[in-house]
Amino acid sequence: MHEYLEIGKILKPQGLLGEMKVQPATDDPRRFAALDFVYIKRGEVYKPIRVIEADVRGGLVFIRLEGIGDRAAAEKLRGEWLHIDRGHAVKGDPDGVFIADMIGCAVEDERGNPVGTLRDVLQPGANDVYEIETPRGLLWVPALKSVVMDIDIDARLITVSAARLPECAVWEREPLPPPSI
């Protein structure tokens, strides 16, 4: 498990006083307003920086950080990720699971048949969608309780319903029919 979690990516400076526009990597960008500090990774070291102000407008976060007082200083951070340590991270999922911990977990059905490996969690709207790498290609599965039966981070295993997969999962491309000989 990672000690630090990505919470947003700095897109660009906003204005002349060091404010930056951030694309949040959280399901609730309003969490930024409660942060006292964030971390920016420098090499293998996470450097804490105090948050002066954070505001959400149009689904984006506008943030001012201590020591970043003008547009030139903000420009140097363009493309950087903001992080938070686990101790200060808010667990949005009712089961207290972070997406970062789920990535790379094996996915199998309730009978123990392997499905693949979780590659990403997409957040298009109403519910998350699990992107699973399988021998057959990518499979997208809605993160519904009727489909995802269990997430065991310690065992690095996600269990899905074999009966529900054909009803609601979507393949990257339809499998090719067997060659006719």
Secondary structure, DSSP 8 states (H G I E B T S, - for coil): --SEEEEEEEEEE-SSSS-EEEEE-SS-GGGGGG-SEEEEEETTEEEEEEEEEEEEETTEEEEEETT--SHHHHHTTTT-EEEEEGGG----STT---HHHHTT-EEEETTS-EEEEEEEEE--SSS-EEEEEETTEEEEEE--TTTEEEEETTTTEEEE-TTTHHHH-EESS--------
